[in-house]
Each structure stands twice: as structure tokens, then as C-alpha cells.
Amino acid sequence: MSGGVNSTGGGVRFSTIEIRDLLVAWVALGVAFTLFLDPSFGQSLLRPGVSFSTSVFVKAFGVSLLTAGVGFLLHELAHKVVAIRFGQLAEFRADYRMLAFAIVGALAGFLFAAPGAVYHTGGVTERENGLIALAGPMTNIVLGVCFFPLIFVGPDIVTRIGYRGAQINFILAGFNMLPWGPLDGNQVKRWSTVVFIAALVPSVLLALFGLFVM
């Protein structure tokens, strides 16, 4: 997600605080997606007597960390790069309460992935602000398409990375294009209803494909 309030960033560089927030959000999303996409882990943690395999969890977590991590980091980097392209100062800040909520929600069987936002400051037009917001979800769609062919390539770990990479990035794109609150879709809609619909429809369809077909 992206936002329009002041930040301490500037140029294509990263402060210590920003790097910390990116790493914390990356790990938290990796845990959340692992629990959400494989409910058996959550059940084993919440229900006494249900077996829990640490090695299986670590492997699944590693795959989610790689795929969700790449999707999340490049999503936020896309916001930042486009904002800087329009002369903004831009920096990512994690929302720790929402990260905790994402993990708790994943344990309960639903996922609300709002890890934070790239905050930018400077004069931008509505069109520029819409393009900054649009950059994140479109990056996730491109990543999902790039991961998808790996599903059909061995060995098993590559197939799993392709599967999770496509699924997670399609979900991230669809979720962030929703016209609600601070999500990217709301900012795109404020700029152009036509562009919003043109981006929302494929994003949501791919997200549904990732959730219910894959």
C-alpha cells in the first residue's frame, strides 16, 4: 500500500528504521501466509493432541518467506520507486498491529494482509498518486505470472515455489486493489474509475483463481 503523509525518506535509499520495518513485515507475512495456506499448522498449534512437524513447517515457512517476501518487498519497492520518480520523498513504515492481526487472522482461517505502507511527501497530482498506488498491485500480477510456469518444472521444491509464488502474488494484487480505506484500489479509484475497473477485474479474478482453483 502507499500513503500520502510525511516521511523521513529521500531518494532511492533505505534508512535503518525502514530496513527494520521491511524485515519485520517480511517475516510476519511469511508466518501469516504459511498458516493461512496450510491450516493444518494452525490446527496443530491450537488443538492439543494434533501432531506438529517442525521440519515440515520450517520448509513451508521458507517457501512462503521467499514467495510472499519477494511479492511484498517488490510491491512496496514499486510504490517507492514510482513516488520518487514523481519527485517524492518516500519510505516504508510497518503497521505492527496489523501484522499481529494478520497472524492471528491466519490462525482463524482468514487473511488480512495490510503490513504497512510507503508514505510519501511532496506535491503530486491525483493522477500521479493513482499511479503510485497502482504500481504495487501490478507488480504482484507480473510476479504471479512469472512464478506460474515454475509449477510445471521439477524438482518438487521448484514446483512448490512456483505454486506459492503465483498464488500469493495473485492474492496480494486482488486484495490491494479493493476500494477500501488505505488500500491501493481506493486511491486508484479516486484518480480514475475507468483505470480502477480495468485493474480491479483481472486482479480479483486472479486472486479468486489463486484461492479456489490453484
N, C-alpha and C positions, 0 to 999 in steps of 0.2 A: 504494500500500500504506500501511498505518498500523501503528504500533507503540506499545508501552506503556512506554517508558523516558523518563528525564528529558530535557527540552529547555529552551532558554532563551527560548522564545517566550512570548507572552501577549497575549490579546485578538485582535481581527481587525486585526492589523498585521504587517508583514514586516520582519525585520532585514536588514541589509546582507548578511550571510552567507547567509541564506535566499534572498534575491533572486538572489545569485550562483549558488547551487546550482540554483535553478529554471531559470535561463537556460542553464547548462551542460548540465543534463539535457535541456532542450528541444532544444538544437542537436544533442546526441549522439543522441537518439531520432529526430530528423529525418533524420540521416545513416543510422542503422540501418534505419529503415523504407524509405528510398529504395533502399538496397542490397538489402534483402530482397524488396521487392515488384517490383523490376526487376533481376533477376540479371545482365542484360547489362552493367550498370555495373561490378559486381564482376569479371566475366569480363574486361572490357577493362582493368581495373587489374592483374589477376593474370596475364594471358596476353599475352606480347609479340606484337605484330602485330595485335591486336584493336583496332579503332578506338574512340576515346573522344571523344564530343561534349560539350564543356564547357557549351555553351549548353543542350543537352537535359538534362544533369544538373542545372544550376542551376534550370531550370524545374521538374523533378521534385522536387528538394530543396525548393524554395519551396512546392510543393503539400503535400509531406509535413510540412514545418515548420508550415504553417498547420493542417493537419488533425490530425497527431499532437500538435502543440503545444497546440491547443485541448483535445484529449482528455486529454492528460497534465496540463495545468495545472488544468483543471476537476475532474479526478479527485482530484488532491491537495487542491485547494481545498475540495472536498466533505468529505473527511476532516477537514480543519482546522475548517471551519465547524460540523460536527456535534459534533466534540470540544469546541469552545468552547461550544457550546450546552449541553453536559453539564458545564460548569464546568472544563474542562481548560485547561492551557497547552499550546499545540500549535505545532510548527514543522517545516518540511520540511528534510531533510538528504539530499543526493545520495550515492549509493554509486559512487564514481569507478571502482572496479574492475569493478563490474557494468556500468557504462556502456561501458567499454572492451570488456568481454566481449560486450555487445550488438552493437557494431560489428563485431568480429572474427567473431562468430557469423553475422551477416547476410552477411558476405563468403563464409562457408562454406555458406550456404543455409538456416540456421535462425535463429530469433529468440527471444531470452530477454530480455524487456523488464522488468527489475527495476531501475529507475533510482534508487531510494531509498525513503524513507518519511516520512510525517508522524509524528513522535514526539510523544507527549502524556504529561503527568504530572498526577496528581490521582486522587482516589478515584472509580472507575467500577464499575458492576455489570457482570456478564457480558453482560447484555442491551445495556447502553449501549456496551460495547466492540464487540459484534457489529454494532450499528447504525452505529457509526463506520466499521467495516471495510466494511459493505455499501454505504455511501454512494458510494464510488468506482466500483465496477463498475456500479451502477445509473445513475450519471451518464453513463458511457460508452454504455450502452444507449440512454438518452434522446438523447444526441448523435448516435449512429448512425442512429436513426430520423429525427432532424431533418435530417441530411445526405442521407439516401437519396433524397428527392424531387428533389434538385438534379441527380441523374443524368439525369433526363428533361427538363432545362431547358438551353437553349443560352445563351451560346455554349460552345465546346469547353472552355474553362478552367473554367467553372462546372460542367460535367458531370464533369470530372476531379476537381475539389474534392469534389463530392458523392460520387463513386465512392470516392475515397481516404478521405474523412471517415467514410463508413459502414463501409468495410472495416476501417480502423484501429481505430475505436472498438469495433466488434464483437469484434475480436481482443483488444483490451485488456480488455474485460469478461470474455470467456471465460477468458483466461489468469489474470487476477487472482482469479477465483472457484475456481481449483483448490485443493484442500485440502492444500497442501504448504507446509512451512516458514513463512516470514513473509508469505506471500500472504494476501490478504483472505479467501479462501474458508476457510482454516484457522481463522481467528478467528470467522467466522460459524458454522462447524460446531461449535465449542466452545460457542457460545451455544445454538443450536437446530438440530438435524438437519433438522427439517421446513422451516424457513426456508432452510437451506442448500440442500437439494434443490430447493426451489421456485425459488431464484435460479440454481442451477448449471445446471439443464437448459436453460432458454432461453438463458442466457449461452453455453454451449458450442455449442448448435445455431446460434446467430447467428454465433459465431466460425467454425464449420465452413462456414457459408454464405458468410461473407466470404472465407475462404481458398480454397474449392474450387468455389463456384458463381459468385461475382462475378468 
